[in-house]
Amino acid sequence: MAETTIPALRELPSLFAPPLIGDSLAFLGDPAGFLADRTARLGHVFRMNVFFDDVVCFVGPEAFKLFLDEKYFTRASASPPHIAEILHPDAVPFLEGDAFKRRKELLMEIFKESALDGYARILERIMTRYAKKWAASETFAWVPDLTAMAMGVAGSLFIGADPDSDDKRIADAFQTAFGGMLTLPVNLPFTPYGRALKARDFLRGRIREALKAHQAAPKDDAMAQAMSARSKNGEKLSENEICIETFHFFGAYVPVIGGLAFLAMCLGQNRAVLDKLRAEVREKLASGPVTMARLRELPYLDRVCKESRRARPVLPITFFAKVKEECSFEGVRVPKGLKAVGCIGPTLQDKDTYAGPAQFDPDRWIAASEKQHSAWVPHGGGGHLTAHRCAGEQLANLMLKTFAVLMLREYDWTFPEQDFSATKGQLFATPKGGLQVKLRKL
């Protein structure tokens, strides 16, 4: 009887990278473009070298599923030190095991439906204020205003800032702090990373001041929900944990800016979709407050918001993990000890999963396959309580849907000729030209 020969596993494919700096400069210059190019040339699993580490990259729903397997991968001590230093080494993206599960259970309490309905009132108040300003303007760049609006919402939700005014210092500081994640970690006063740490320290102080203010006079916002959150065992977040995760919330929330901009862009570029969505909004939610229950009555809105985040990815990768047990994917060996990331943008654009992946087509979700649903990873993959999927995903959904409802009820917008491609060299993508727009009240 002939012996069966088991094929030897192949080594991780990679391309030549310069000594010392590896792929860091190429990756930092254009993360999305770098990963798309490597995926096209090397396949769904490959190796790069960034931040002085060899990193295995996973693309596509099957590869992403392996990356989420705690048997083989851990988040503990995996991220580049400068990223953990900006957020805090004890923030939930870097936790694992029981510590992660406890923290995640408490954080999910902050985003339960009753809390989101309260947040919707703040969203509407701030968005309405900005919409009136936009309608009174000539052609303007939407991205900077969406940034200011989104950071105003974040400040109001997370630290109790006044929803009727903007604190530019907070908005600028968070942009600076999180911009430091996609830079070389050189801590000097004049470097992007040095400025990021200074902005981080300012914000940590502001968050602690907000916590004291909430203790003195209770409020109805996300920080108040964090203070009152309890696990099934009656545990609660410590003051230090609240401060750590409040800072993390701002960072996790920043991609919403790109989500808003690309949603507005996709609608403005696809008038048939915009008109159909406006008809649904005016039929089912023409007036009155936005609530989670009322939003569930708008299935086309759900498909549009889902598709805009797939067709125009904002984030390139997940947080880093580390291979704790050797494994393999499609005949390729993944050695123990390597760093690892799930590639969000390339997975959302995977041509083996989505037909015409660059095309904005909300109706692709009417009869989407399980494979397509599992490849929808703008907030990470897996379950919210069991994997490192963003706890604030429902807040992001609420933000995009409330924005669409309020804008389509009363406004229309058109774009002059411009560059609609995504920005490069930034952690969170937005339209490169700033999204020049003319908005009018209907």
Secondary structure, DSSP 8 states (H G I E B T S, - for coil): ---------B--------TTTTTHHHHHH-HHHHHHHHHHHH-SEEEEEETTEEEEEE-SHHHHHHHT-TTTEE-TTTS-HHHHHHH-TTSGGG--HHHHHHHHHHHHHTTSHHHHHHHHHHHHHHHHHHHHHHHTSSSEEHHHHHHHHHHHHHHHHHH---TTS--HHHHHHHHHHHHGGGS-----TTSHHHHHHHHHHHHHHHHHHHHHHHHHS--SSHHHHHHH---TTS----HHHHHHHHHHHHHHHTHHHHHHHHHHHHHHH-HHHHHHHHHHHHHH-SSS---HHHHTT-HHHHHHHHHHHHHS----B---EEE-S-EEETTEEE-TT-EEEEBHHHHHT-TTTSSSTTS--GGGGTT--HHHHHT--TT-SS-TTTS---TTHHHHHHHHHHHHHHHHHHEEEE--S---SB-SS-SS--BTT--EEEEEE-
